[in-house]
């Protein structure tokens, strides 16, 4: 004699198990996509230096990056950049440079080594830049470069706040660069 459950009872137990499993998992988690606020704004002038932005390899991915310890970072799986970070940074930088009165000619290359949240509740932006003016008859070949390492405290938890504070730090970087080029 075998100990089998009647088919309707077995089906009922299976359905209850499936429902309990779905409730326990909390359902599918939704994804959130972010744009830097200034990346959606047009530059106030078309007369700006050509801008190129490169990011460190670990930043060149879809997930917003958060530092979890001094030597560890985590790329979010559900909090993603709406488009590649280098493109957003270049557009936002052009917007901020125009507002800060940057030179109209030349080439500006920026290398971003950090663009992330930190374990202690800050947004951190680090890297270096190099500017080269277009040579002209009236002016010699002007070159300038510098480094930046800025933090902005988060006023509350969450990725939307982190993205807003990263944009504020990026605006400050643009202001530093524009001031150095005046």
C-alpha positions in Angstrom: 0.0 0.0 0.0 1.4 3.4 -1.0 0.9 6.6 0.8 -0.2 8.9 -2.0 -2.2 12.1 -1.5 -5.3 12.4 -3.5 -4.7 14.4 -6.7 -6.9 17.4 -5.8 -5.3 17.7 -2.3 -1.8 17.5 -3.9 -2.7 20.2 -6.4 -4.1 22.4 -3.6 -0.9 22.0 -1.5 1.3 22.8 -4.5 -0.8 26.0 -5.2 -0.5 27.1 -1.6 3.3 26.5 -1.7 3.6 28.6 -4.8 1.5 31.4 -3.3 3.5 31.5 -0.1 6.8 31.5 -2.1 5.6 34.5 -4.2 4.6 36.4 -1.1 7.9 35.7 0.7 9.9 36.9 -2.3 8.1 40.3 -2.3 7.5 40.0 -6.0 9.7 41.2 -8.8 11.9 44.2 -7.8 11.6 47.2 -10.2 14.5 48.8 -11.9 15.2 52.6 -11.6 17.0 54.6 -14.3 18.8 57.8 -13.6 20.1 60.8 -15.6 22.3 63.5 -14.1 20.0 66.6 -13.9 22.3 68.7 -16.0 22.8 66.0 -18.7 19.3 66.8 -20.0 20.0 70.5 -20.2 21.4 72.0 -23.4 24.6 74.0 -23.0 23.9 77.8 -22.9 26.4 78.3 -25.8 27.6 76.3 -28.8 30.9 78.0 -28.5 32.7 75.8 -26.0 35.9 73.7 -26.0 35.5 70.2 -27.3 35.0 68.0 -24.3 36.0 64.3 -23.9 35.2 62.4 -20.7 36.6 59.0 -19.9 35.7 57.0 -16.8 37.6 54.3 -14.9 36.6 50.8 -16.1 34.6 49.9 -13.0 32.5 53.0 -13.6 31.8 52.2 -17.2 28.8 50.1 -16.6 25.1 50.4 -16.2 24.8 50.3 -12.4 25.3 53.3 -10.1 28.4 52.5 -8.1 28.6 52.6 -4.3 31.8 52.2 -2.3 31.0 49.6 0.4 34.4 49.7 2.2 37.7 51.5 1.5 38.7 48.8 -1.0 35.4 47.5 -2.2 32.7 48.9 -4.6 29.3 47.6 -5.6 27.5 48.3 -8.9 23.8 48.4 -8.3 21.7 45.9 -10.3 18.4 47.8 -10.1 19.6 51.4 -9.9 21.0 52.0 -13.4 22.2 54.9 -15.5 19.7 55.7 -18.2 22.5 56.0 -20.7 26.3 55.5 -20.6 27.9 57.5 -17.8 30.6 59.1 -20.0 28.0 60.6 -22.4 26.0 62.0 -19.5 29.1 63.4 -17.9 30.3 65.1 -21.1 26.9 66.8 -21.7 26.6 67.9 -18.1 30.1 69.2 -18.1 29.4 71.3 -21.3 26.3 72.7 -19.6 28.1 73.6 -16.4 31.1 75.0 -18.3 28.9 77.3 -20.4 27.2 78.6 -17.2 30.7 79.1 -15.6 32.1 81.1 -18.5 34.6 78.6 -19.9 36.8 79.5 -22.9 35.2 79.1 -26.3 38.0 77.2 -28.1 40.3 74.3 -27.3 40.1 70.7 -26.2 39.3 69.6 -22.7 39.9 65.9 -21.7 38.7 64.7 -18.4 39.5 61.4 -16.8 37.1 60.4 -14.0 38.5 57.9 -11.5 35.7 58.1 -8.9 32.0 58.9 -9.4 30.2 57.1 -6.6 28.6 57.0 -3.3 30.8 56.3 -0.3 30.3 54.1 2.7 30.2 57.1 5.0 27.3 58.8 3.2 28.9 61.1 0.7 29.0 61.5 -3.1 32.6 61.5 -4.3 34.0 62.7 -7.6 37.7 62.4 -8.4 39.9 62.6 -11.4 42.0 64.9 -13.5 41.7 67.2 -16.5 43.8 68.6 -19.3 43.0 71.6 -21.5 44.8 72.7 -24.6 43.8 75.9 -26.4 43.7 76.1 -30.1 46.8 77.9 -31.2 46.3 81.2 -32.9 48.4 84.0 -34.3 47.7 86.2 -31.3 48.3 83.6 -28.6 50.8 81.0 -27.9 49.8 77.3 -27.3 48.2 77.4 -23.9 47.9 74.1 -21.9 46.6 73.7 -18.4 45.8 70.7 -16.3 44.6 69.9 -12.8 43.1 67.3 -10.4 39.9 67.2 -8.5 38.6 65.2 -5.6 35.3 66.5 -4.2 32.7 65.1 -1.8 29.2 66.2 -1.2 27.3 64.9 1.8 24.0 63.1 1.3 21.1 64.7 3.2 19.1 61.5 3.1 19.5 57.9 2.0 18.7 56.7 -1.5 19.9 56.6 -5.0 18.0 59.7 -6.2 19.8 61.8 -3.5 23.1 60.2 -4.5 22.6 61.1 -8.2 21.6 64.7 -7.2 24.7 65.1 -5.0 27.0 63.6 -7.7 25.6 66.2 -10.1 26.4 68.9 -7.6 30.0 67.7 -7.2 30.3 67.5 -11.0 29.1 71.1 -11.3 31.8 72.2 -8.8 34.4 70.4 -10.9 33.2 72.4 -13.9 33.5 75.6 -12.0 37.0 74.7 -10.8 38.1 74.0 -14.4 36.5 77.2 -15.8 38.2 79.2 -13.1 41.6 77.7 -13.9 41.1 78.5 -17.6 40.1 82.2 -17.2 
